[in-house]
Amino acid sequence: MGELTHIDERGQARMVGVGHKPAVVRRAVARSRVRVAPETAAAITEGRVPKGDVGAVARLAGIAAAKRTPELVFLCHPLPIDGASVEVDISPEGVVTVTATVETTARTGVEMEALTAAAVAALNVYDLVKGIDPDPLIERVELVSKEKAAPG
């Protein structure tokens, strides 16, 4: 299984040192899915959710979450976020798909930032629709891809 790099020689949690690694361009994409009733999907699409614009709120919440990931995931390094975007797609069948993309030029990746963005955006979708849908369900939060490349 390999060495647990987030554990020190006494078995205590620590933040891994990355100072020796070169800063490179890194990008991660994460996705979450929220299942809602078809009627709720229609209300989201038509802008009839009483709490407001579900897509807009989810996008802004996801971007804010990406920027605040080290406050929530304790062993993450604070990273300069070069870019973050959150897309929200609603199917007529009732699947709200959130796709978060985060980019940085740093010594470590942005997977946790992308996952946090997707998860928090899904939580906001849930919060906004729970008054009109008795059973929204956050089905999945997953890392779709991660990449790194030399700067330039």
Sequence and secondary structure as in RCSB ss.txt:
>XXXX:A:sequence
MGELTHIDERGQARMVGVGHKPAVVRRAVARSRVRVAPETAAAITEGRVPKGDVGAVARLAGIAAAKRTPELVFL
CHPLPIDGASVEVDISPEGVVTVTATVETTARTGVEMEALTAAAVAALNVYDLVKGIDPDPLIERVELVSKEKAA
PG
>XXXX:A:secstr
    TTB TTS B     TTS  EEEEEEEEEEEE  HHHHHHHHTT  TT  HHHHHHHHHHHHHHTHHHHSTT
     EEEEEEEEEE TTSEEEEEEEEEEEESS  HHHHHHHHHHHHHHHHHHHTTT S  EEEEEEEEEEEEE 
  
